[in-house]
């Protein structure tokens, strides 16, 4: 079940964040890379967007005949992003540091609560609308939920690189 997978993945992130100091969360491996705190802020912002899209899809039938792009279809069949660094949009450079460790932890907890409500709405809906991902085509409500979990897991690789940096430094 997508909800449980997503909640379990968020739990893994939460455990990592709990083990680090706020200073470690804000330390960047290089001037042009994100800190782990910024990765978390990105995950929080992106997941809110993904959940909003799922709600929209479950409230109408717009774009129901549209499809995702071929590369996205592969991702969904594999249930993961490609094993490569993905250049995000220019707006990623504006991703802020968290204000506190507690901000991240409480935001992750709120996302877990939201997932329950969104998945309930999606499963009770008779609508099969789709909304457009900026680069991957159109997703249904269920696909947005799956994408949210895949996105969290995709950033594990980045988390691992940052964690290695923090232990070496």
N, CA and C atoms as a LAMMPS dump frame, in Angstrom:
ITEM: TIMESTEP
0
ITEM: NUMBER OF ATOMS
507
ITEM: BOX BOUNDS ff ff ff
-5.0000000000000000e+02 5.0000000000000000e+02
-5.0000000000000000e+02 5.0000000000000000e+02
-5.0000000000000000e+02 5.0000000000000000e+02
ITEM: ATOMS id mol type element x y z
1 1 1 N 0.848 -1.185 0
2 1 2 C 0 0 0
3 1 3 C 0.891 1.246 0
4 2 1 N 0.57 2.182 -0.86
5 2 2 C 1.391 3.383 -1.023
6 2 3 C 1.502 4.159 0.278
7 3 1 N 0.398 4.303 0.976
8 3 2 C 0.418 5.086 2.215
9 3 3 C 1.437 4.531 3.196
10 4 1 N 1.433 3.215 3.385
11 4 2 C 2.376 2.614 4.337
12 4 3 C 3.815 2.756 3.851
13 5 1 N 4.043 2.565 2.564
14 5 2 C 5.395 2.742 2.027
15 5 3 C 5.879 4.163 2.258
16 6 1 N 5.036 5.124 1.991
17 6 2 C 5.416 6.523 2.159
18 6 3 C 5.647 6.855 3.623
19 7 1 N 4.775 6.39 4.475
20 7 2 C 4.953 6.64 5.915
21 7 3 C 6.245 5.991 6.43
22 8 1 N 6.525 4.777 5.986
23 8 2 C 7.753 4.099 6.417
24 8 3 C 9.001 4.819 5.911
25 9 1 N 8.945 5.325 4.687
26 9 2 C 10.079 6.06 4.138
27 9 3 C 10.3 7.354 4.918
28 10 1 N 9.229 8.04 5.266
29 10 2 C 9.354 9.259 6.078
30 10 3 C 9.918 8.92 7.449
31 11 1 N 9.532 7.775 8.002
32 11 2 C 10.089 7.349 9.299
33 11 3 C 11.604 7.179 9.223
34 12 1 N 12.107 6.641 8.121
35 12 2 C 13.556 6.495 7.957
36 12 3 C 14.236 7.864 7.954
37 13 1 N 13.657 8.802 7.242
38 13 2 C 14.206 10.163 7.227
39 13 3 C 14.166 10.77 8.629
40 14 1 N 13.073 10.569 9.321
41 14 2 C 12.909 11.129 10.661
42 14 3 C 13.988 10.612 11.602
43 15 1 N 14.256 9.312 11.558
44 15 2 C 15.302 8.737 12.42
45 15 3 C 16.66 9.379 12.148
46 16 1 N 16.972 9.584 10.877
47 16 2 C 18.245 10.228 10.538
48 16 3 C 18.316 11.645 11.088
49 17 1 N 17.243 12.39 10.92
50 17 2 C 17.226 13.791 11.364
51 17 3 C 17.352 13.855 12.885
52 18 1 N 16.705 12.954 13.583
53 18 2 C 16.76 12.938 15.051
54 18 3 C 18.182 12.736 15.56
55 19 1 N 19.005 12.025 14.802
56 19 2 C 20.371 11.713 15.24
57 19 3 C 21.369 12.852 15.013
58 20 1 N 20.99 13.847 14.234
59 20 2 C 21.911 14.921 13.891
60 20 3 C 21.626 16.193 14.678
61 21 1 N 22.677 16.978 14.863
62 21 2 C 22.493 18.292 15.483
63 21 3 C 21.983 19.262 14.423
64 22 1 N 21.455 20.385 14.877
65 22 2 C 20.981 21.392 13.936
66 22 3 C 22.158 21.917 13.097
67 23 1 N 23.301 22.049 13.72
68 23 2 C 24.493 22.5 12.977
69 23 3 C 24.832 21.518 11.848
70 24 1 N 24.783 20.227 12.136
71 24 2 C 25.055 19.229 11.102
72 24 3 C 24.01 19.296 9.984
73 25 1 N 22.739 19.508 10.348
74 25 2 C 21.679 19.584 9.345
75 25 3 C 21.887 20.75 8.374
76 26 1 N 22.55 21.791 8.829
77 26 2 C 22.734 22.993 8.003
78 26 3 C 24.09 23.048 7.312
79 27 1 N 24.937 22.058 7.537
80 27 2 C 26.281 22.069 6.95
81 27 3 C 26.226 21.542 5.511
82 28 1 N 26.809 22.324 4.6
83 28 2 C 26.789 21.98 3.176
84 28 3 C 28.123 21.356 2.773
85 29 1 N 28.081 20.273 2.007
86 29 2 C 29.331 19.659 1.532
87 29 3 C 30.151 20.584 0.63
88 30 1 N 29.463 21.48 -0.073
89 30 2 C 30.144 22.452 -0.919
90 30 3 C 29.224 23.664 -1.071
91 31 1 N 29.772 24.795 -1.489
92 31 2 C 28.94 26.002 -1.59
93 31 3 C 27.743 25.855 -2.534
94 32 1 N 27.863 25.024 -3.566
95 32 2 C 26.781 24.885 -4.546
96 32 3 C 25.879 23.679 -4.31
97 33 1 N 26.034 23.026 -3.179
98 33 2 C 25.182 21.873 -2.895
99 33 3 C 24.284 22.178 -1.704
100 34 1 N 23.295 21.338 -1.512
101 34 2 C 22.377 21.499 -0.398
102 34 3 C 22.92 20.846 0.866
103 35 1 N 22.514 21.382 1.99
104 35 2 C 22.697 20.712 3.271
105 35 3 C 21.585 19.669 3.396
106 36 1 N 21.705 18.792 4.382
107 36 2 C 20.641 17.812 4.607
108 36 3 C 19.345 18.52 5.007
109 37 1 N 19.48 19.614 5.739
110 37 2 C 18.3 20.399 6.104
111 37 3 C 17.586 20.942 4.876
112 38 1 N 18.345 21.404 3.887
113 38 2 C 17.74 21.906 2.661
114 38 3 C 17.083 20.762 1.873
115 39 1 N 17.695 19.594 1.87
116 39 2 C 17.073 18.44 1.215
117 39 3 C 15.725 18.173 1.871
118 40 1 N 15.69 18.216 3.193
119 40 2 C 14.432 17.975 3.91
120 40 3 C 13.396 19.042 3.571
121 41 1 N 13.813 20.298 3.511
122 41 2 C 12.879 21.373 3.169
123 41 3 C 12.322 21.164 1.757
124 42 1 N 13.188 20.726 0.851
125 42 2 C 12.749 20.412 -0.509
126 42 3 C 11.726 19.272 -0.486
127 43 1 N 12.003 18.227 0.264
128 43 2 C 11.079 17.097 0.351
129 43 3 C 9.729 17.532 0.925
130 44 1 N 9.763 18.368 1.931
131 44 2 C 8.535 18.85 2.562
132 44 3 C 7.717 19.66 1.553
133 45 1 N 8.359 20.62 0.908
134 45 2 C 7.646 21.47 -0.057
135 45 3 C 7.108 20.646 -1.225
136 46 1 N 7.957 19.784 -1.771
137 46 2 C 7.548 18.982 -2.924
138 46 3 C 6.406 18.041 -2.551
139 47 1 N 6.479 17.419 -1.389
140 47 2 C 5.439 16.466 -0.986
141 47 3 C 4.111 17.16 -0.78
142 48 1 N 4.13 18.365 -0.217
143 48 2 C 2.876 19.122 -0.103
144 48 3 C 2.266 19.333 -1.486
145 49 1 N 3.099 19.687 -2.444
146 49 2 C 2.624 19.893 -3.816
147 49 3 C 2.052 18.588 -4.388
148 50 1 N 2.766 17.483 -4.208
149 50 2 C 2.306 16.201 -4.743
150 50 3 C 0.962 15.804 -4.135
151 51 1 N 0.821 16.004 -2.83
152 51 2 C -0.441 15.663 -2.167
153 51 3 C -1.581 16.567 -2.659
154 52 1 N -1.281 17.848 -2.864
155 52 2 C -2.29 18.765 -3.416
156 52 3 C -2.746 18.29 -4.798
157 53 1 N -1.797 17.84 -5.602
158 53 2 C -2.14 17.356 -6.94
159 53 3 C -3.042 16.121 -6.854
160 54 1 N -2.755 15.233 -5.908
161 54 2 C -3.591 14.037 -5.734
162 54 3 C -5.022 14.432 -5.376
163 55 1 N -5.167 15.425 -4.517
164 55 2 C -6.499 15.89 -4.126
165 55 3 C -7.226 16.478 -5.338
166 56 1 N -6.535 17.281 -6.116
167 56 2 C -7.143 17.863 -7.315
168 56 3 C -7.62 16.76 -8.259
169 57 1 N -6.76 15.778 -8.493
170 57 2 C -7.115 14.675 -9.399
171 57 3 C -8.34 13.919 -8.919
172 58 1 N -8.47 13.775 -7.621
173 58 2 C -9.593 13.007 -7.078
174 58 3 C -10.881 13.824 -6.99
175 59 1 N -10.812 15.092 -7.401
176 59 2 C -12.007 15.93 -7.31
177 59 3 C -12.606 16.273 -8.673
178 60 1 N -12.008 15.757 -9.758
179 60 2 C -12.548 16.039 -11.089
180 60 3 C -12.063 14.974 -12.079
181 61 1 N -12.534 15.089 -13.295
182 61 2 C -12.132 14.137 -14.344
183 61 3 C -11.309 14.799 -15.449
184 62 1 N -10.798 15.98 -15.177
185 62 2 C -10.032 16.701 -16.184
186 62 3 C -8.757 15.938 -16.553
187 63 1 N -8.411 16.008 -17.808
188 63 2 C -7.177 15.417 -18.347
189 63 3 C -7.098 13.899 -18.178
190 64 1 N -8.228 13.248 -17.98
191 64 2 C -8.202 11.805 -17.699
192 64 3 C -7.649 10.98 -18.862
193 65 1 N -7.673 11.521 -20.055
194 65 2 C -7.137 10.788 -21.211
195 65 3 C -5.667 11.098 -21.494
196 66 1 N -5.105 12.024 -20.737
197 66 2 C -3.693 12.384 -20.938
198 66 3 C -2.795 11.306 -20.321
199 67 1 N -1.552 11.269 -20.783
200 67 2 C -0.627 10.241 -20.294
201 67 3 C 0.672 10.854 -19.801
202 68 1 N 1.38 10.05 -19.044
203 68 2 C 2.721 10.452 -18.639
204 68 3 C 3.681 10.164 -19.792
205 69 1 N 4.844 10.781 -19.726
206 69 2 C 5.844 10.588 -20.771
207 69 3 C 6.471 9.194 -20.644
208 70 1 N 7.058 8.681 -21.733
209 70 2 C 7.636 7.327 -21.698
210 70 3 C 8.658 7.119 -20.577
211 71 1 N 9.512 8.116 -20.316
212 71 2 C 10.491 7.95 -19.239
213 71 3 C 9.816 7.867 -17.877
214 72 1 N 8.707 8.559 -17.715
215 72 2 C 7.957 8.47 -16.462
216 72 3 C 7.316 7.095 -16.314
217 73 1 N 6.805 6.535 -17.409
218 73 2 C 6.212 5.2 -17.35
219 73 3 C 7.226 4.177 -16.852
220 74 1 N 8.459 4.305 -17.315
221 74 2 C 9.524 3.399 -16.863
222 74 3 C 9.749 3.561 -15.366
223 75 1 N 9.796 4.824 -14.902
224 75 2 C 9.985 5.082 -13.475
225 75 3 C 8.888 4.413 -12.648
226 76 1 N 7.653 4.536 -13.101
227 76 2 C 6.539 3.98 -12.328
228 76 3 C 6.54 2.453 -12.353
229 77 1 N 6.89 1.865 -13.484
230 77 2 C 6.983 0.398 -13.544
231 77 3 C 8.095 -0.088 -12.611
232 78 1 N 9.239 0.617 -12.63
233 78 2 C 10.364 0.259 -11.763
234 78 3 C 10.146 0.699 -10.311
235 79 1 N 9.177 1.581 -10.103
236 79 2 C 8.879 2.16 -8.795
237 79 3 C 10.084 2.88 -8.194
238 80 1 N 10.833 3.557 -9.066
239 80 2 C 11.959 4.354 -8.58
240 80 3 C 12.464 5.296 -9.663
241 81 1 N 13.133 6.335 -9.212
242 81 2 C 13.781 7.26 -10.128
243 81 3 C 15 6.562 -10.717
244 82 1 N 15.476 7.028 -11.86
245 82 2 C 16.727 6.476 -12.396
246 82 3 C 17.871 6.762 -11.42
247 83 1 N 18.856 5.913 -11.409
248 83 2 C 19.999 6.087 -10.513
249 83 3 C 20.972 7.085 -11.13
250 84 1 N 20.552 8.34 -11.094
251 84 2 C 21.389 9.416 -11.625
252 84 3 C 21.02 10.702 -10.906
253 85 1 N 21.967 11.622 -10.893
254 85 2 C 21.672 12.933 -10.318
255 85 3 C 20.797 13.688 -11.308
256 86 1 N 19.728 14.245 -10.792
257 86 2 C 18.782 14.956 -11.631
258 86 3 C 18.909 16.441 -11.342
259 87 1 N 19.111 17.211 -12.393
260 87 2 C 19.186 18.658 -12.256
261 87 3 C 17.766 19.189 -12.105
262 88 1 N 17.508 19.792 -10.976
263 88 2 C 16.182 20.33 -10.731
264 88 3 C 15.999 21.686 -11.384
265 89 1 N 14.834 22.27 -11.196
266 89 2 C 14.577 23.585 -11.776
267 89 3 C 15.426 24.657 -11.088
268 90 1 N 15.63 25.796 -11.75
269 90 2 C 16.431 26.873 -11.155
270 90 3 C 15.927 27.312 -9.781
271 91 1 N 14.624 27.153 -9.532
272 91 2 C 14.064 27.553 -8.237
273 91 3 C 14.665 26.756 -7.085
274 92 1 N 15.261 25.604 -7.361
275 92 2 C 15.892 24.814 -6.293
276 92 3 C 17.01 25.58 -5.601
277 93 1 N 17.615 26.536 -6.3
278 93 2 C 18.704 27.304 -5.692
279 93 3 C 18.184 28.2 -4.565
280 94 1 N 16.867 28.382 -4.493
281 94 2 C 16.281 29.221 -3.456
282 94 3 C 15.796 28.412 -2.256
283 95 1 N 16.093 27.13 -2.235
284 95 2 C 15.659 26.289 -1.125
285 95 3 C 16.355 26.748 0.15
286 96 1 N 15.565 27.099 1.146
287 96 2 C 16.092 27.661 2.382
288 96 3 C 16.558 26.586 3.351
289 97 1 N 17.436 27.01 4.245
290 97 2 C 17.804 26.171 5.377
291 97 3 C 16.6 26.118 6.319
292 98 1 N 16.447 25.048 7.063
293 98 2 C 15.356 25.001 8.047
294 98 3 C 15.63 26 9.167
295 99 1 N 14.559 26.42 9.831
296 99 2 C 14.717 27.329 10.966
297 99 3 C 15.155 26.574 12.221
298 100 1 N 14.799 25.286 12.258
299 100 2 C 15.16 24.446 13.401
300 100 3 C 15 22.982 13.006
301 101 1 N 15.594 22.139 13.804
302 101 2 C 15.423 20.695 13.621
303 101 3 C 13.954 20.314 13.834
304 102 1 N 13.327 20.964 14.808
305 102 2 C 11.935 20.683 15.121
306 102 3 C 11.019 21.021 13.949
307 103 1 N 11.375 22.048 13.157
308 103 2 C 10.569 22.396 11.989
309 103 3 C 10.492 21.209 11.025
310 104 1 N 11.624 20.565 10.809
311 104 2 C 11.66 19.406 9.904
312 104 3 C 10.839 18.262 10.484
313 105 1 N 11.093 17.945 11.743
314 105 2 C 10.419 16.801 12.362
315 105 3 C 8.906 17.004 12.426
316 106 1 N 8.46 18.206 12.778
317 106 2 C 7.017 18.436 12.849
318 106 3 C 6.403 18.44 11.447
319 107 1 N 7.134 18.938 10.453
320 107 2 C 6.62 18.926 9.079
321 107 3 C 6.499 17.5 8.562
322 108 1 N 7.479 16.655 8.863
323 108 2 C 7.379 15.251 8.46
324 108 3 C 6.176 14.589 9.123
325 109 1 N 5.954 14.883 10.413
326 109 2 C 4.801 14.305 11.124
327 109 3 C 3.486 14.774 10.503
328 110 1 N 3.404 16.038 10.131
329 110 2 C 2.182 16.568 9.509
330 110 3 C 1.951 15.933 8.139
331 111 1 N 3.021 15.705 7.399
332 111 2 C 2.872 15.041 6.097
333 111 3 C 2.309 13.642 6.289
334 112 1 N 2.813 12.916 7.294
335 112 2 C 2.304 11.571 7.549
336 112 3 C 0.806 11.604 7.859
337 113 1 N 0.365 12.606 8.616
338 113 2 C -1.063 12.748 8.914
339 113 3 C -1.842 13.071 7.642
340 114 1 N -1.295 13.956 6.826
341 114 2 C -1.969 14.351 5.584
342 114 3 C -2.136 13.172 4.641
343 115 1 N -1.156 12.306 4.61
344 115 2 C -1.193 11.148 3.717
345 115 3 C -2.437 10.309 3.982
346 116 1 N -2.756 10.105 5.244
347 116 2 C -3.928 9.311 5.612
348 116 3 C -5.191 9.943 5.033
349 117 1 N -5.33 11.254 5.201
350 117 2 C -6.529 11.951 4.722
351 117 3 C -6.594 11.97 3.195
352 118 1 N -5.452 12.234 2.566
353 118 2 C -5.432 12.298 1.105
354 118 3 C -5.723 10.931 0.511
355 119 1 N -5.097 9.899 1.045
356 119 2 C -5.338 8.567 0.488
357 119 3 C -6.797 8.144 0.694
358 120 1 N -7.383 8.528 1.818
359 120 2 C -8.799 8.213 2.054
360 120 3 C -9.663 8.924 1.007
361 121 1 N -9.362 10.189 0.737
362 121 2 C -10.117 10.937 -0.269
363 121 3 C -9.95 10.311 -1.65
364 122 1 N -8.719 9.938 -1.966
365 122 2 C -8.447 9.325 -3.274
366 122 3 C -9.177 8 -3.413
367 123 1 N -9.131 7.169 -2.384
368 123 2 C -9.762 5.846 -2.491
369 123 3 C -11.288 5.924 -2.509
370 124 1 N -11.873 6.99 -1.933
371 124 2 C -13.328 7.144 -1.92
372 124 3 C -13.854 7.93 -3.121
373 125 1 N -12.965 8.433 -3.943
374 125 2 C -13.367 9.268 -5.062
375 125 3 C -13.831 8.439 -6.255
376 126 1 N -14.795 8.972 -6.982
377 126 2 C -15.222 8.358 -8.235
378 126 3 C -14.605 9.088 -9.429
379 127 1 N -13.798 10.105 -9.145
380 127 2 C -13.165 10.888 -10.202
381 127 3 C -11.807 10.299 -10.573
382 128 1 N -11.43 10.495 -11.821
383 128 2 C -10.149 9.964 -12.307
384 128 3 C -9.389 11.022 -13.094
385 129 1 N -9.349 12.241 -12.538
386 129 2 C -8.633 13.32 -13.196
387 129 3 C -7.125 13.124 -13.121
388 130 1 N -6.424 13.927 -13.901
389 130 2 C -4.968 13.927 -13.889
390 130 3 C -4.491 15.367 -13.928
391 131 1 N -3.33 15.597 -13.336
392 131 2 C -2.687 16.9 -13.427
393 131 3 C -1.28 16.705 -13.978
394 132 1 N -0.749 17.791 -14.513
395 132 2 C 0.508 17.693 -15.234
396 132 3 C 1.717 17.944 -14.336
397 133 1 N 2.622 16.993 -14.345
398 133 2 C 3.937 17.175 -13.732
399 133 3 C 4.738 18.038 -14.703
400 134 1 N 5.557 18.97 -14.2
401 134 2 C 6.28 19.874 -15.098
402 134 3 C 7.16 19.199 -16.153
403 135 1 N 7.68 18.021 -15.881
404 135 2 C 8.568 17.389 -16.848
405 135 3 C 8.207 15.977 -17.264
406 136 1 N 7.226 15.384 -16.592
407 136 2 C 6.969 13.959 -16.806
408 136 3 C 5.58 13.635 -17.346
409 137 1 N 4.808 14.65 -17.655
410 137 2 C 3.479 14.398 -18.198
411 137 3 C 2.422 14.356 -17.115
412 138 1 N 1.334 13.653 -17.375
413 138 2 C 0.152 13.671 -16.513
414 138 3 C 0.118 12.477 -15.565
415 139 1 N -0.215 12.773 -14.294
416 139 2 C -0.336 11.737 -13.267
417 139 3 C -1.751 11.748 -12.698
418 140 1 N -2.212 10.56 -12.342
419 140 2 C -3.473 10.421 -11.605
420 140 3 C -3.195 10.63 -10.115
421 141 1 N -4.242 10.64 -9.315
422 141 2 C -4.096 10.819 -7.871
423 141 3 C -3.203 9.735 -7.263
424 142 1 N -3.46 8.496 -7.614
425 142 2 C -2.658 7.391 -7.077
426 142 3 C -1.206 7.494 -7.525
427 143 1 N -1.012 7.921 -8.753
428 143 2 C 0.355 8.079 -9.262
429 143 3 C 1.09 9.203 -8.532
430 144 1 N 0.391 10.274 -8.184
431 144 2 C 1.038 11.339 -7.409
432 144 3 C 1.492 10.816 -6.046
433 145 1 N 0.683 9.964 -5.429
434 145 2 C 1.082 9.385 -4.14
435 145 3 C 2.3 8.483 -4.302
436 146 1 N 2.295 7.668 -5.331
437 146 2 C 3.447 6.812 -5.596
438 146 3 C 4.684 7.663 -5.89
439 147 1 N 4.5 8.71 -6.662
440 147 2 C 5.61 9.593 -7.009
441 147 3 C 6.199 10.232 -5.754
442 148 1 N 5.361 10.608 -4.804
443 148 2 C 5.844 11.208 -3.555
444 148 3 C 6.789 10.25 -2.829
445 149 1 N 6.406 8.998 -2.759
446 149 2 C 7.252 8.015 -2.067
447 149 3 C 8.538 7.77 -2.846
448 150 1 N 8.44 7.665 -4.159
449 150 2 C 9.628 7.47 -4.995
450 150 3 C 10.582 8.653 -4.839
451 151 1 N 10.023 9.852 -4.74
452 151 2 C 10.834 11.062 -4.61
453 151 3 C 11.605 11.057 -3.293
454 152 1 N 10.952 10.683 -2.205
455 152 2 C 11.652 10.574 -0.919
456 152 3 C 12.808 9.58 -1.026
457 153 1 N 12.552 8.428 -1.625
458 153 2 C 13.612 7.412 -1.75
459 153 3 C 14.732 7.872 -2.667
460 154 1 N 14.385 8.596 -3.723
461 154 2 C 15.402 9.112 -4.643
462 154 3 C 16.429 9.953 -3.889
463 155 1 N 15.973 10.724 -2.928
464 155 2 C 16.887 11.605 -2.182
465 155 3 C 17.703 10.858 -1.119
466 156 1 N 17.459 9.556 -0.934
467 156 2 C 18.329 8.771 -0.049
468 156 3 C 19.781 8.807 -0.531
469 157 1 N 19.984 8.771 -1.835
470 157 2 C 21.347 8.791 -2.37
471 157 3 C 22.046 10.089 -1.99
472 158 1 N 21.332 11.18 -2.118
473 158 2 C 21.882 12.483 -1.747
474 158 3 C 22.125 12.525 -0.24
475 159 1 N 21.177 12.003 0.53
476 159 2 C 21.339 11.937 1.98
477 159 3 C 22.601 11.158 2.339
478 160 1 N 22.815 10.034 1.665
479 160 2 C 23.996 9.216 1.96
480 160 3 C 25.292 9.969 1.677
481 161 1 N 25.327 10.734 0.585
482 161 2 C 26.523 11.527 0.271
483 161 3 C 26.777 12.594 1.332
484 162 1 N 25.709 13.228 1.774
485 162 2 C 25.856 14.276 2.794
486 162 3 C 26.251 13.661 4.134
487 163 1 N 25.662 12.534 4.488
488 163 2 C 26.006 11.857 5.744
489 163 3 C 27.485 11.441 5.738
490 164 1 N 27.961 10.957 4.61
491 164 2 C 29.383 10.59 4.511
492 164 3 C 30.262 11.813 4.706
493 165 1 N 29.87 12.916 4.128
494 165 2 C 30.611 14.173 4.32
495 165 3 C 30.622 14.586 5.792
496 166 1 N 29.5 14.497 6.454
497 166 2 C 29.413 14.914 7.853
498 166 3 C 30.273 14.045 8.77
499 167 1 N 30.418 12.769 8.442
500 167 2 C 31.221 11.869 9.269
501 167 3 C 32.704 12.05 9.016
502 168 1 N 33.07 12.454 7.824
503 168 2 C 34.482 12.658 7.482
504 168 3 C 34.982 13.972 8.055
505 169 1 N 34.136 14.988 8.017
506 169 2 C 34.559 16.337 8.414
507 169 3 C 34.734 16.475 9.906
